[in-house]
Amino acid sequence: MKAKEEAKRQVGALDLGTTGVRFVVVDAEAREVAAAYRELPLACPKPGWVEQEPRLMVEFALEVLHEALAKAGLRAGDLAAIGIANQRETVVVWDRNSGAPLAPAIVWQDRRTAPRCRELSQAGWEKGIRDITGLSPDPYFSATKLEWLLGHLPGLQARAQAGEVCFGTVDSWLLFRLAGVHATDPSNASRTMLFDIRRLSWSEELLELFSVPPSCLPEVRPSLSVFGHTRGDLLGAEVPLAGVLGDQQAALLGQGCLSPGEGKVTWGTGAFLLVNTGGRAVPSRHGLLTTVAYTSGGEVRYALEGAVFVAGAAIQWLRDLGLISSAGESQALAGSLPGNEGVYFVPALAGLGAPHWDPYARGAILGITRGTTKAHLVRAALEAIAYQTCDLVRALEADAATPLPALRVDGGAARNDFLCQFQADILGIPVQRPQVLETTALGAALAAGVSVGLWEFSDIPSLVRWERAFQPRMSPAKREQLLSGWRKAVERAKGWAEGAG
């Protein structure tokens, strides 16, 4: 009996990201017990289009869940709860009765609705959309993806009006398939460009603008709450699904950033800087986004966010080209050179996000010569992650009118010592790295534990453990020289695909 009670003090976290799905089991001290991972394939059927198979999301989620539980020697019923963290703006549409997807998921990186977003800005909608949602019109967000599906899938608009289909972000899709509920939380809803972040409800004005029937959208519930229970036929037990957060908001929680002014950057597929702004939705004047961090017990917390679309994905791209066999090679290759020797890589492979917001930008490699090697390209890709993060931090500091004293980093690329040191150098502030780099999964686990009473919310910062701090050591003159080259390179990449067929 005692062993079973102890097992119930463990929680699971399902982290369904862009490049893969992970399940982690953590104990009552928030230490990892076991984990499993599967890479998710991406499809690019046309230039600028990025899609995924919704069925694989569910299939792989169940696979990694069972694998991690087996490694831990547990059954699903031994878990106190399972939390969910997910790639956010990606859209899934499915049949309400059968649960079958009606189209490939349109991934957040997809650019097919860039012309529509330009139309919205030219028609004067930018301020209205920003005032309601905290977001700028961009194909990154869900609304124009939903509008595109409604306009391009025969009969979908009529079926949506009749309440026969469900729309949702990835968390909604997982909740529906695992627990049979059509729900989401405000951290995900606030990324759709359909959600009023101050009223915490779907915006009737924007639903009308994008022709989205309200009946096809999920119910919005508090982030830190019990959303439902897993179907017994899937896991053999009805486990609470408790704590749902968009992946970047989950990482904010997983870094213990509960107080205003505390923030982190996650280096995953993209790079995402979030800073907690407390109970106030702070508008940005420098290209950042205002978003919901989480809701709990009737309280709402907001964040300022800067989003870079391609960070770690640039290293993955180099791997896919055959220049490196694994991301782990990048550190040694970058460190083999004394400097970048004037080579810059602007990884605008899916346009540019904050603070530029240019969906027509495209990737560019500049400064190459006959002597350029793969080491230069790899170093340029790592440096680009730091340069883009620097752009976000400077925009944040301009909005907040106060400097960031240190930067907390996480995500797969944070394992790279070269990147962390270069980031500290290019920002001129310490970079702090936690012991647990998969803080998205940790944040989902913490949210689940808090939701079912395993921890108090105030316990979270004490459950985060630090591994190392990187101190800046670059001269201001050298820093400015490198940043000047980066700014020139970015200008070359902007608007490249504008007018392309």
Secondary structure, DSSP 8 states (H G I E B T S, - for coil): -HHHHHHTT-EEEEEE-SSEEEEEEE-TTS-EEEEEEEE---B-SSTT--EE-HHHHHHHHHHHHHHHHHHHT--GGG-S-EEEEE-SS-BEEEETTT--BSS-EE-TT--TTHHHHHHHHHTT-HHHHHHHHS--S-TTSHHHHHHHHHHHSTTHHHHHHTT-EEEE-HHHHHHHHHHS--EE-HHHHTTTT-EETTTTEE-HHHHHHTT--GGGS-EE--SSSEEEE--HHHHSS--EEEEEEEHHHHHHHHTT--STT-EEEEESSSEEEEEEEETS----SSS-EEEEEEEETTEEEEEEEEEES-SHHHHHHHHHTTS-SSTTHHHHHHHTSSS-TT-EEE--TT-B-TTT-BTT---EEES--TT--HHHHHHHHHHHHHHHHHHHHHHHHHHHTS--S-EEEESGGGG-HHHHHHHHHHHTS-EEEES-S-HHHHHHHHHHHHHTTSS-GGGGGGG--EEEEE-----HHHHHHHHHHHHHHHHHHTTTTTT--
